[in-house]
Structures are given as structure tokens and as C-alpha cells.
Amino acid sequence: MSEKIVDGTVVEAHELGTLIAEVRGLLAKGFEPLGAVQIVAPASNGEQVAPLLTRSVIRRDSVAFER
């Protein structure tokens, strides 16, 4: 049996607490983190310039391969 990636996304936030909350919500739906948190060069969040934090997550599905 092998695991196939069936979905993935990148979560973005300007504040660490927001990023954590959004990723936890996806983890509860069966996603798992992929790689590390990335800190992107400062970007505008509408009112001020702040770092953009990103986290990749994927969801896997077990699949049986026929022989």
C-alpha cells in the first residue's frame, strides 16, 4: 500500500497566531504540514508593511497498487 497526495495548499498570514490557527484547522481536516514555515519579504497587508508567513500543507489518501 502507498500513500498518494490528493490535495495541497499554501496558507498565508501576516501574523503568526493567525497562521497557526489556520493550519490547525486544516490539520483537523486531515492535512499535514509539508516543509517549514517560510517568511517572505515584507508585503503590504492593506494598512502597513509586514512579513508574510506561509506554510504548505498536503492531504494524503492510501491507495492499494494492483500487481
N, C-alpha and C positions, 0 to 999 in steps of 0.2 A: 504494500500500500504506500502511496506517496501523497504529498500534500500539494495542491495546486492553488496559486494565488488567484482569487476570484474578484477582488476589489481592492482599491487603494486610493488614498487621497493625501493631500498635504494640508495640515491645519496651520493657520496663520493667526498671530495675535501680536499686539504691541505691548501687552503686559503678561508677565509670567503666570500670574494667577489665572488669567483668562485662558491661556494656552493649556495649562494643567487641567482646568475644568472641562474644556472641550475634548481633550484627549481622553480623559477619564470616561466621558460619555460614550466615546467610540469604543473604548476597551470593554465597556459593559455590553456593547452590541457585538462583541466577538472579534474586534480588530486587535492587532498587536503592533507595537512600535517597530519601526524599521530604521536602523541607524540612530544618529544622535540628534539632539536639538541643534538647529542651525540659527546663528544670529546673523541676519542680513544687514547690510549697511543701513544707516538711518533712512527712514522713509516718512513721508507725511501721513499722519493719521487723521487729517482733516483740520486739526487745530494747532498741532505742534509737530515737530520732527522728533521721532522716537525710533528706537531699534525695532526691527520686525523679526519676531521669533517664529520659526517654523518647525514642524515635526511631521515626518512621514509615518503613515500607518497603513497596514495591509490587513486583509481578511483572507484566511485560507479555507479550503474545503478539502477533505480527504477524498481521494479517488482511487479506486482499485484499477490497476492496469491488467488487461487480459493478456495471457501468453498463449 
